[in-house]
Amino acid sequence: MATKKIIAICQYGGQFKTDKDGCLSYKGGDAHAIDIDDQMKFNEFKGEVSEMFNVNADSMSVKYFLPGNRKILISISNDKDLQRMVKFHGDSSIVDIYILIDELVAHEVSNNMPASRSSRTTLSETVVPINTSPTLDVMHDVIDDTIQPMIPIDAPPDGVDDSNQMDMHIDIPIEVSRVLPIESSNDEKRAKWAQQWQNTITGVGQRFNSVHEFRESLRKYAIAHQFAFKYKKNDSHRVTVKCKAEGCLWRIHASRLSTTQLICIKKMHPTHTCEGAVGTTGHQATRSWVASIIKEKLKAYPNYKPKDIVNDIKQEYGIQLNYFQAWRGKEIAREQLQGSYKAAYSQLPFFCEKIMEANPGSLALYTTKEDSSFHRLFLSFHASLHGFQQGCRPLIFLDSIPLKSKYQGTLLAATAADADDGVFPVAFAIVDAESDDNWHWFLLQLQSVLSTSCPITFVAGSEHRLKDSIAEIFEGSFHGYCLRYLTEQLFRDLKGQFSHEIKRLMVEDLYAAAYAAKPEGFQTSLDNIKSISVDAYNWIVQSGPENWANSFFQGTRYNHMTSNFGELFYSWASDADELPITQMVDVIRSKIMELIVARREASDQWVTRLTPSMEEKLSAESRKAHSLQFVLCGSSTYEVCGDTNEVVDLDRWECSCKAWQLTGIPCCHAIAVISGVNRSVYDFCSRFFTSEIYRLTYSEAVLPIQYVDAPAAKDSQLLVTVTPPSTRRPPGRPATKRYGSEDVVKRQLQCSRCKGLGHNKSTCKEQS
């Protein structure tokens, strides 16, 4: 492996200065260059540097900045640190290294750092000197608490491996606003001091607009000055507080000014007579205070995690929260930003009314349980219904999506395939839980808004609840099992019998059997499975191949074997399921609106008769048709000779290879005949694949909701009060994966050119 080499510009004798933006700059001193690589030992490096500057190697500290970050100095104290530094600067040929002497660093810090809380402590008691010794316990404590929150702000550039970053010795930059108080009595971890709040309480005569404002100011003042207090009196018109330290004289009394809501400080003893023990347990940091601190950051970074909140609060304010304090503070802040989860349920009646008012022809329907708690919500916009009925194949995919919102629930989705094989949203519902009853209700609502009389093919799971409901509600329709769910069920029932490699082979054979157009191809693939496992073979035979295998299925599923068209809804719901229910629905509505507009605009540029993906499929079949010969057998029947002999019936749009019937696009055998009789191949393509039909699918718009505040209860006596469901999000981290851990049952990659599995058209080896 090639050795990384880099030129180190070693600098000594200068001073660090803090710029206005908090970055450090190095002024003065001497500089010399030295070649280093990732094989150099640290002692060897120190020896060369000590000779270069004529300094004692034992008192010397070596430091550098991470690329793109001039706020934090990283210490090099062993071979691993030196190798990591070379690795961090692998994209650069030069690195600046700073040589410092321990005594000099301590002296500079004590001379430049400002004092704080002069009434209680001195500079020497509150400032942590920046000592370069890796054995300094206090600095290690500070590093452990401050490194993580700073990473998102000043992270290493892309490509830099920071997996071992917690091993680095990091020096906090010298800044006036970042003093590090230390509790020497118990050696607890401390972080930056919130000096900006030191003057929120100024003394007798100071006024506040409310008791709440006074309490918040008092809390900030205590945090800034690092002491704990307790209430002696605390009500709506007066507050008396004293220092929590026994015998300390610090106290403050404020009360309401007569005939006003103003709170005024009447008495205050501003000096602490206690020893100044600093409390870091976070008892002054209420949930509302945490919410007020993190609200703006949560607005900018919705995925702000509680553990990061804990670290940031510790670093910036010296308060040690526990995880649940941070989590509850985040929930309050989110509710302040997004609105109340509970209030959103109470607004559902008004919200549904506004949806149908803005989009005539849509259906927005909710139901509640006997106790008025939320049960189900169904939505289908007029634009979706019109697009499905006018431009989509009679093919619907059913899927369910678990929600991670405060009250959990499940999203049920019905999607279709447009003329370009893109996902087209038809309807969705949010229900309290996935159940037989909720699926039945969802399909009933779907049937009520679909005015089509032709049979529909549903691609969904093989559960009896769906099978029975589809047969009952959509009489005469077809139920095609989703291969993904079928494969998951196979390995659940035969759990533990197969290795990962065997499972992969069985999945390939199962998919090949499903896609096989003829029974003999189906049987060949099943025989391959039988040679691996008789149990798996028997399970598959008894699973009802007539519901999932092309060679036996009676409906038309256009070679769509899985119901994962709902993945579009899944991505939308994942982005919005932390929102209150009305906002979640409105996010999905806006996504549907954007999807329709974007696809309508894109299709305006098309000049082909078929949509792009269908034109590509037709071209692929046409290329294979050049070498085929045919003879007339009857008025519209032809025999086509090639690798196999097939019979094509132009009047019935059929070929004995069944590919034409399965896809709706003429196969190579049919194209050979159509071209040979001087007919247009486009006349024999399904109308569902034309650009005209595609534009008709996206011709209607989903309009935004003219949303205003819901009417007050006294003005809407007839509206039902909806309360949140009884289900609540359980403790712990929600699952990030939607499906099981069996990676072999994930959706198989299929080539759109040759229909083979395990690759796509860009890597297909079939000749173009």
Secondary structure as UniProt FT lines:
FT   STRAND          5..12
FT   STRAND          15..18
FT   TURN            20..21
FT   STRAND          24..27
FT   STRAND          30..37
FT   TURN            38..39
FT   HELIX           42..53
FT   HELIX           57..59
FT   STRAND          60..65
FT   TURN            67..68
FT   STRAND          73..76
FT   HELIX           79..88
FT   TURN            89..91
FT   STRAND          94..101
FT   HELIX           102..112
FT   TURN            118..120
FT   HELIX           123..126
FT   TURN            134..135
FT   HELIX           137..150
FT   TURN            151..153
FT   TURN            158..159
FT   TURN            163..164
FT   HELIX           165..167
FT   STRAND          169..171
FT   TURN            176..177
FT   TURN            184..187
FT   HELIX           195..197
FT   TURN            198..199
FT   TURN            204..205
FT   STRAND          207..208
FT   HELIX           211..225
FT   STRAND          229..234
FT   STRAND          238..243
FT   TURN            246..247
FT   STRAND          251..256
FT   TURN            258..259
FT   STRAND          263..269
FT   TURN            283..284
FT   HELIX           287..300
FT   TURN            302..303
FT   HELIX           306..317
FT   HELIX           323..338
FT   HELIX           341..346
FT   HELIX           348..358
FT   TURN            360..361
FT   STRAND          363..368
FT   TURN            370..371
FT   STRAND          373..380
FT   HELIX           382..391
FT   STRAND          395..402
FT   TURN            406..407
FT   STRAND          410..417
FT   TURN            419..420
FT   STRAND          423..431
FT   HELIX           436..449
FT   STRAND          457..460
FT   HELIX           464..473
FT   TURN            475..476
FT   STRAND          478..481
FT   HELIX           483..493
FT   TURN            494..496
FT   HELIX           500..515
FT   HELIX           519..532
FT   HELIX           534..541
FT   TURN            542..543
FT   HELIX           545..547
FT   TURN            550..552
FT   TURN            558..559
FT   HELIX           564..566
FT   HELIX           567..576
FT   TURN            577..578
FT   HELIX           581..603
FT   TURN            604..605
FT   HELIX           612..625
FT   TURN            626..627
FT   STRAND          629..632
FT   STRAND          637..641
FT   STRAND          645..649
FT   TURN            650..653
FT   STRAND          654..655
FT   TURN            656..657
FT   HELIX           659..663
FT   HELIX           668..676
FT   TURN            677..678
FT   HELIX           681..684
FT   HELIX           687..689
FT   HELIX           691..697
FT   HELIX           713..715
FT   TURN            717..718
FT   HELIX           743..745
FT   TURN            752..754
FT   HELIX           761..763
//
